[in-house]
């Protein structure tokens, strides 16, 4: 009786915990792949990344000495963009929101968070780094992405 209870317990543990361990393993493989891709791209551009950020939808790398920002998007076939921060005048965190009425109270919901990079020469937008988009179906937490966007905005501004 004790052996059968142990076997049933181990089987149930594997049945319930197996998918969780598998998901963690796959996530770790994705992070390693993304980190390797970022390092290879940094070597290609001959930059040394001082700060990096890797998430499901965005990979960022910053070289403070050369004033370069590397942006990669894993969801868009690893499209990347190298931005020379010496051409940037101003950066700001942009929060796009919608206002709606619920129970006769007006509420505001943030639907998109990004960093806007403005040019020195004509003050036009050079690039926009999207951290959170509700329509994207990404499961990232909005508050976490707002914090990450604020942190990267500060890092970029100190490198200008």
Secondary structure, DSSP 8 states (H G I E B T S, - for coil): -HHHHHHHHHHHHHHHHHHHHHHHHHHHHHHHHHHHHHHHHHHHTT---SEEEE-SS-EEEEETTTTEEEEEEGGGTTEEEEEEGGGEEEEEEEEEEEEEEETTEEEEEEEEEEEEEEETTT--EEEEEEEEEGGGT----HHHHHHHHHHHHHHHHHH-
